[in-house]
Structure formats: structure tokens, C-alpha cells
Amino acid sequence: MVPEISVYLPNVPGQFSRVLKALASDNLNISGFSVDLQGAMSELRLLFRDAAEAARAQGALDKFQYYTVPSQLLLLSRPHEPGELLKVAEVLGKNGINVQYGYVAIGETESGEVLLAIRVEKDKEQLARDLLAAQGIKDYDAIPAKPHRS
């Protein structure tokens, strides 16, 4: 599982860039994001490479007094082919595990698979990991470093 930080912002132009400037000021890079409108507020979800990077990001956001909520997401690698996300959804759904949200992460594995960040119910995270692992679906604890190509 990998760390995510949700940042709650007023839904007005320029807020996203302000958060990104706060992160850039500490030389931090995000590995995935999503933005969801919730009335007058937006929820910006930021995915980080590993726990150490997320801790640094939390410190950078704290300096600017952003309201944040940390969480953990499954980070699954799948071939970029039809039906691969369906396999994940079926394993989880058949076992009563709800996908709360998800998005694609920036990066890829050495074999060229895409990375999917998926949030499931907190009390079912380990069950999800175990069930997916039984199907040969790996959950990473960090965004893999970009493979070197010759």
C-alpha cells in the first residue's frame, strides 16, 4: 500500500497550483492525483512514492496550513490490456470489498505494466491484499523507480 494525502480546498481558481507550489518548494513530486468537487470545496488527492516522501509532503503542506487527511491505497500493477481492471474489480466485489475510488498512478513496472491506486474500506485492506495476491496481483509498498531503458 502507498500513502495518499487528501487536501481540502475552496473551489476557486488557483488553489491547485498553490498546493503544487508548496510541494515544489520542498522539491517534492507527486505520483498521482485526482480532484473531486464537493460543493464549495474540492478534495485534492495526492499520491506519493513512499511513506518518507509523504511525510515530507505533509510537512510542506502543514507550513501553509492546509487541512489534510492521510490514507493508504492499494497500488496494483496490471498489464495495459482490456479486462485487467475487471479482474481486480471482480476479485474484490465477489468478496464483499467495496472500491471507494481509484486512479492511475504515474510510473510503470519493469515489465511495463500500469499502476492503479485503489482505495478500499480500511477494515478490509489486508483481506483485499491477500485475495489479490492469491490471484497473482501484486500490491506495491512504493511506486517503483522508473526502469532504465537501454
C-alpha positions in Angstrom: 0.0 0.0 0.0 1.1 3.5 -0.7 0.4 6.8 1.0 -2.1 9.4 -0.2 -2.8 12.8 1.3 -6.2 14.4 0.7 -6.2 18.2 0.8 -9.4 20.1 1.2 -9.6 23.4 -0.7 -12.1 26.1 -1.6 -13.4 25.5 -5.1 -11.9 28.6 -6.6 -9.3 29.1 -9.4 -5.6 28.8 -8.4 -6.0 26.5 -5.4 -4.5 23.5 -7.1 -1.4 25.5 -8.3 -0.9 26.8 -4.7 -0.7 23.3 -3.3 1.7 22.3 -6.1 3.9 25.3 -5.4 4.0 24.3 -1.7 5.2 20.8 -2.7 7.7 22.2 -5.3 9.2 24.5 -2.7 10.4 21.3 -0.9 11.4 19.6 -4.1 8.5 17.0 -3.8 7.0 15.2 -6.7 3.5 13.6 -6.8 3.0 10.2 -8.3 -0.7 10.5 -9.0 -3.7 12.8 -8.2 -7.4 13.3 -8.5 -9.6 16.3 -7.8 -13.2 15.9 -6.8 -15.7 18.7 -6.4 -17.8 18.5 -3.2 -20.0 21.6 -3.2 -18.0 24.7 -2.3 -14.9 22.6 -1.6 -12.7 20.4 -3.6 -10.9 17.3 -2.4 -7.4 17.0 -4.0 -5.9 13.5 -3.5 -2.2 13.3 -3.9 -0.3 10.0 -4.2 3.3 9.8 -3.1 6.1 7.4 -3.9 6.6 6.1 -0.4 6.0 6.9 3.3 9.1 9.0 3.6 8.1 11.2 0.7 4.5 11.5 2.1 5.9 12.6 5.5 7.9 15.3 3.8 4.8 16.4 1.8 2.8 16.5 4.9 5.4 18.9 6.5 5.3 21.1 3.4 1.5 21.3 3.4 1.4 22.0 7.2 3.7 25.0 6.7 0.9 26.5 4.5 -1.8 25.4 7.0 -3.7 23.2 4.6 -6.3 20.8 6.1 -5.2 17.3 5.1 -6.2 13.7 5.8 -3.6 10.9 5.2 -4.7 7.4 4.0 -3.3 4.3 2.3 -4.2 2.9 -1.1 -3.5 -0.4 -2.7 -1.0 0.1 -5.6 -1.6 -2.7 -8.1 0.3 -3.4 -11.3 -1.6 -4.7 -14.3 -1.0 -5.1 -18.0 -2.5 -2.3 -20.0 -4.9 -4.6 -21.7 -8.7 -5.0 -21.9 -10.2 -6.8 -18.9 -7.3 -6.3 -16.4 -9.1 -3.8 -14.2 -12.2 -6.0 -14.4 -10.1 -8.9 -12.9 -9.3 -6.7 -9.9 -12.9 -5.5 -9.5 -14.3 -9.0 -9.7 -11.9 -10.4 -7.0 -12.9 -7.5 -4.7 -16.6 -7.5 -5.5 -17.1 -11.2 -5.1 -15.5 -11.0 -1.6 -17.7 -8.1 -0.4 -14.9 -5.4 -0.7 -16.1 -2.1 -2.0 -13.8 0.1 -4.2 -14.3 3.6 -2.8 -12.3 5.3 -5.5 -9.2 4.9 -7.6 -7.0 6.4 -10.3 -3.9 5.6 -12.4 -0.5 6.4 -10.8 2.4 7.9 -12.7 5.1 5.3 -13.3 5.3 1.7 -14.5 6.9 -1.5 -13.5 9.9 -3.0 -15.2 7.6 -5.2 -17.3 5.8 -2.0 -18.5 2.6 -2.6 -16.5 0.5 0.3 -15.4 0.0 1.2 -11.8 -3.5 1.5 -10.3 -4.1 3.2 -7.0 -7.3 1.9 -5.4 -8.9 2.8 -2.0 -10.9 0.1 -0.3 -12.6 0.1 3.1 -9.9 0.4 5.9 -11.1 -2.7 7.7 -10.8 -4.7 4.5 -7.4 -3.6 3.2 -5.4 -6.7 4.3 -8.2 -9.0 3.0 -8.0 -7.2 -0.3 -4.2 -7.6 -0.4 -4.4 -11.3 0.4 -7.2 -12.1 -2.1 -5.4 -10.1 -4.9 -2.1 -11.8 -4.1 -3.7 -15.2 -4.4 -4.6 -14.2 -8.0 -1.1 -13.1 -8.7 -1.9 -9.4 -8.5 0.9 -7.6 -6.7 0.4 -4.7 -4.2 3.4 -2.4 -4.1 4.6 -0.6 -0.9 6.2 2.2 -3.0 6.0 3.5 -6.6 8.6 1.5 -8.5 11.5 3.6 -9.7 11.3 4.3 -13.5 13.0 1.4 -15.3 16.2 2.2 -17.1 15.9 1.6 -20.8 18.9 0.9 -22.9 
